Amino acid sequence: MASELSNDKKAWSVLIVSTLAFTVCFMVWMMFGVIGIPIKKALDLNSTQFGLLMATPVLTGSLVRVPLGIWTDRFGGRIVMAILMAITVPAIWLMSYATAYWHFLTIGLFVGLAGGSFSVGTPYVARWFPKHRQGMAMGVYGAGNSGAAVNKFVAPVLLVAFGWTMVPQVYAAIMLGTVVLFWLFSHSDPSHLVPSNVSFMDQLKALKDPKVLKYCQYYSIVFGGYVALSLWMVQYYVGEFGLDIRVAALLAACFSLPGGVLRAVGGVMSDKFGAHKVTWWVLWVSWICLFLLSYPQTDFTVVTVNGPKTFHIGLNVYLFTALMFILGIAWAFGKASVFKYISDDYPKNIGAISGIVGLAGGLGGFVLPILFGALMDITGIRSSAFMLMYGVVWVSLIWMYWTEVRQTEVMGANAKPFSLQN
């Protein structure tokens, strides 16, 4: 009994301090979403260049996810997470001294390593809890995505008060303090490691499973889209609605905050109702929201019997923010449900599989801001970003229907009775 109580305390200590660490890492990872705006003005960047600037940290944070997940299986999450965070501190500090576009891109690659923390913490915290609570544990840890919202609260205040160069200096100090706290309150358990006789290639064999590709597609929306829009929304509010950067960041947090914090709720829901049901409804809610968000500000003229009349159709800032809030909630649930799929299907290989799925989601977060900028330069339509996301959601809905929904008999003698408890 005493041993179980001790392990339970360690599990919660690991979960809390790991979630704090991931929140700080995500805050740093999303830094360009705010400081990129004055940098864009200073360097006179077009929308495509701006998209690349914001996406550069996301690239490295995505590419390192697979090796980090495998190293976590092999060496343990405590040591891998601590080293990863410590490595990013000098790069974050140097960001304040960058002056040229290539400086920001180069340093951003090293700062982006912080984004790889997701593939370390996910298997690390999951293995401290029994299977029926792993969805909750991964959901709570994943709530560290709310670091994107924390960035929108902290960075604008520092930017307005001291200039953008103060932001990376403060963030470097916060990251260093987090490394110390994480090491003091985290724990390691040798039984959580993958046996040493399991090779690198053995861990990757499960990637041949086509289900992994499907989970990658789902995650490229709920996480990749979340990262991309978290980076894109502040400048979208400034450009589309003419808001001050502080107000724009506050409203953008209405998407980022629920999109991060409520991931824990999504984990609990996935434990209770199953990964499939949660993901299916997440995709449909996303489809509806993105359809409405895609419609650009439009004036059209109708010739009536009394002469031409002009009408205006478009979302105002209140409706836009409400839809983004709903979308953030849906994607929070979806991020948790995708990883519930993984913990159910690959309990012995969570690190490697979460790494590859996380890589796909991160690459989505890298590619999408660049495409957002390119589409805006080509079409001149800001809402083209949502048009693109709407098309991506269509792909996932069709894929899920043919591989999961269509194979389930819903009528006839073999159909399962409907129950919320299933």
N, C-alpha and C positions, 0 to 999 in steps of 0.2 A: 504493500500500500504506500509506504514512504517513498519507494522507488518510483512508483507511478506518479505520485504527487510531484516529485522532483522533476521528472521528465516533462510533466504538463507545464510546470513553471518555466522550464527551459524552452519548451515549444513556443509559449506565448512571448517570452522575452525575445527569442529569435524572430518571431513574426513582427513584433512591434518595431524593433530596431532595424530590421531589414526593410520594412515599409518606409520608415523615416529615411533610410539611406537611398531607397529608390525614388522617393519624392524629391530629394535634393538632386539626384542624378538627372531626373527628368526636367527639373527646373533649369538646370544648366544646359541640358540638351536643347531646350526650346528658347534659349537666350536670344537668338537672332530674330525671333518673332516680334520682339519689341525694339531692341537696339538696332535691328536691321533698317528700321525706318529712317532715323537720322543718317545712318551710313549710306543708304540709297540716295538720299538728298545730297550728301557731301560728295559722293563719287559720281553722281549723275547717272545712275544705273537705269536700264530699261526693265520692263517687267520680267523678261526671261532671265536676265542677269540677277535680278533680285530673288527670283525663285531658286536659282542655283546657289546663291549665297545662303539662303535659309536652309536649303536641303543638304548642303555639304556635311554638316555634323551628323545628319541622319544616315548618310552613306556608310561611314565607318562604324557607327553604332549598330548598323544592320549587319555588315559583313563579319563583324567579330562575334556575332551571336552564336553561330554554330560551334566554333572552337571553344567559346566560353562555356556553352552548355555541356560540351563533352568534358572539358577540364573540371567542371563542377561535379560531374558524375565521378571523375577519377580522383580529384584531390580534395573535394569538399567546398561548399559555398563560402565558408567563413574566410579562408585564406584568399580565394580567388576574388571575392568582392572587395576585400580590404586593399589588395594590390591594385585592382582596377581603379578604384576611387583615388588612391594616392597618386597614380600615374597622371591623372587628369589635372591635378592642382597647378603645376607649372604652366601648362598650356592655357588654362583659364586665365591666369594672371597675365600672361603675355598678350592676350587678346587686347588689353587696354592700350598697348603700344603699337598696334597695327595701324598703318596709314594707307596702304595700297590695296587694291582689290585682291591681288594674289596673296597678300599677307593674310587677309581674312579667310580666304579659301584654304590656305595651307594650315593655319592654326586651327581652323574649324574642324579639319580632319582629326586632329588629336583631341580636341574638346569632345568630339562626337563619340569617343570611346565610352563616355558615361552612359550612352544609350544602350550599350551592351549589358548593362547591369540587370536587365529584365531576365535574360536567359540564365543568369547566375542565381538570382533570388527565387525564381519560380520553382525549380526542382529542390532548392535548398529548404524553403519553408514547407513545401508539400510533404517531404519525407518525415517531417516532425509530427505529422498528424495522421490519424487513421483514414482509410480510403473514403469513408462516408463524410469526412469533414475536409477533404482536400480541396474541393471546389470552393468552400468558404475561405480556406487558408490562402489559396492562390488569388481569390477575389480580393481579399483584404490587402495582400501584397500588391496586387495590380492597381489598387486604389492610389498607389504612388504616382500614377499617371496625372493625378491632380497637381503635380508639380508644374504642369503647363499652366494651370490657373494661378498657382502661387507666383510664378514668373510674371504674370500679367498684373498682379497686385504690387509686387516689390519693385520690378524693373522700372515702370513708369515714374514712380516716386523718386527713385535714385536718379533717373535720367533728367527729370525736370529740375531737381534740386542741385545736382552736382555735374550733370553732363553724362553722356553714355559711357565714358571710360571708367566711371566709378562702378558700374554694374559688374563687369568681370572681376574687379578687385574684391568687391564684397562677396561675390559668389565663390571665389577661390578660398577666402577665409572660411565661409560656411562649409565648403566641401572638406577642408582640412579638419575642422571641428567634428564633422560627421564621421570621418574615418576613425577618429579617436573613440567616439561614442560607440560606433559599431563594434570595434574590437573589444571594448570593455564589457558589452552586454550581450554579445552573440556567443554561440557555443558550437562545438563540433561533435559528431558522433561517427566513429569509424564504421558502424554497421550501415550507414547510409551510402557508403561509397560503392561503386561498381567494382566487382572482384578484379584483381590485377591481371588475371588470365584472359579477360575480355579485351580484345584488340580494338583499335580505332575503327577498323573496317567492320567488325562485328556490331559496333554501336550504330553504324550508318546503314546496315542492311535493311532496317525497317523503312528506310526512305524510299525503297522500291515500291512500297505499298501505295496504290493510287489514292487511297484515302488521305494520305499526307498532302498530296497536291490540292485536294479539295479543301482541306483545312487551311492551307496556305492562301487559297483564293478568298475564303471567308475572312481570314485575318487581314488580308490586304485592304479590306474595306473597313472593318470595325476598328482596327488599329492604324493601318496606313492612312486611311481617310481621316482618322482622328488627329494624327500627328500633322498631316498636311494642312488641314483646316485650322488647327491650333496655331500653326505658323502664319497662315494666310489671313486670318480674320481681322487682326488689328488694322492692317493696311486696307482691308476691304471696307471696314466701317469708316475709316478716314476718307477713302476715295469715294465710296458710294453715297454716304450720308453726310460728309463734311464735318465729322466730329473731331474734337480735340483728342490727342493721343491717350490721355488719361481716361476719358469717358469711353473711347473706343476699346481700350484694354479691359475696362470694367465690364462692358457688354460682351466682349469676346469671352470673358471668363464664365459667362452664363452657359456657354457651350463646353468649355474646358473643365470646369469644376465638376458638374454632374457626370461628365464623361470619364472622370477619374475616380471620384469618391464612390459613386454608386456601383463601381465594378464589384465591390464586396457583396452588395445586394444581388448582383447577377450571379455571383458564385453560389450563394445560398439557394437562389432560385434554380440554378442548374443542378445542384445536389437533390433538390426536391422534385422537380418536374422533368429533369433530364436535359442533356445538352441539345438534343434535336429540337424539342418543342420551343425552347428559348431562342435558339438561333433562327428558326423558321419565322417566328413572329418579329424578331429583330429586323430581318431582311425586309419584311413587308412594311413595317413602320418606316424604315429607311427609304424605301421606294416611294412612299407617299410624300414624305417630307422633302426629298430631293426633287420630286416632280414639281412641287410648289416653289421651291427655292430656285429652280432653274429658269423660271419665267422672268425675262428681263423687264426693266422699266420700259413701257411701251405706250406710245401715243398713236392712235389710229383714227382715221376720219371715215365716217359713214355718210353717204348721200341719202338724205331723207326727203320726204315730200316738201318739207319746209326749208330745204337747203342742207349744206354739209354741216355735220356735227362732229366734234372731236372728243374722243374719250381717252382717258388715261387708265392703264392697268399696271400695277406694280406693287410690291410689298413695301409697306412703310417700315421704319426701324423697329417698331413694337412687334409687328407680326413676324418680321424676319428673326428677331431675337427669340420669340416664342418657339418658332419652328426649330431654330438651332438648339434651343434648350431641350426640346423633345428628342432631336437627333442625338444629342450628347447622351441622354439617358439610355436610348436604344443601343448605342454603340458601347456604352459601359457594360450593359448586360451581355452584349455579343462578345466582347473581349473575354469575359469570364466563361461563357458557354463554350467557346472554341477550345479553351484549355481544359475544360471538363471533358470534352471529347478525347483529348490527348491523355489525360490521367486515367480515363476508363480503358482506352485501347492500348496504351503503351506504359503500363505501370513500372516496368523494369528499365525503361529507356527514356524517362521524362526529359532528362537534360538534353540529349541529342535531338529528340523530336521537337521539343519546345524551341531549341535553337534554330532549326530549319524553318519552322513556322514563324518564329519571331523574325527571322531573316526576311521572309516574304513580306511580313507586315511592315518591317522597317524599310525595305526597298520600295514598297508602296508609298511610304512617307517621304522617301527621297525623290522618286520619279514624279509624283503628283504635283508638288509645288512648281517644278520646272514646267510641267505641262500646263498648269494653271497660268503661269506667266506667258508661255508661248501662245496659248489660245487667246489670252487677252491682247497680246501684241498683234495677233493675226486678225481677230474679229472685232476687237474694241469692246467686247461685251464682258463685263465682270462676272455675270452669273454663268458664264461658260464653264467655270470651275464646277458648278453643281450639275451642269449638263453632263460633263464627263463622269462624275461620280454616279449619276443616275444610270448611265449605260453600264458601268461596272457592277452595280447592284443587280441589274437585269441578268447579267451573266451568272451570278451566284444563285439567283432564284431559280433559273432554268436548270442549272447543274444540280442543285439540291432536290428539285422536283424529280428529275430523272433517276438520281442515284439513291434517294431516301424516301421521298413521299410516295412516288409511283409504285415502289416495291411493297408498300404497306397496304394491306387489304382493309378498306374502310367500310365495306358492305358485304353481306353474305355470312355464311356459317362460320368462317374462319376469322372474321373481323374481331378485333379486340374491343371490349366495352370501353366507352370513354370514361376516364376518371382523372381528375386533377392529381391524384396520388400516384399515378403510374410514372 
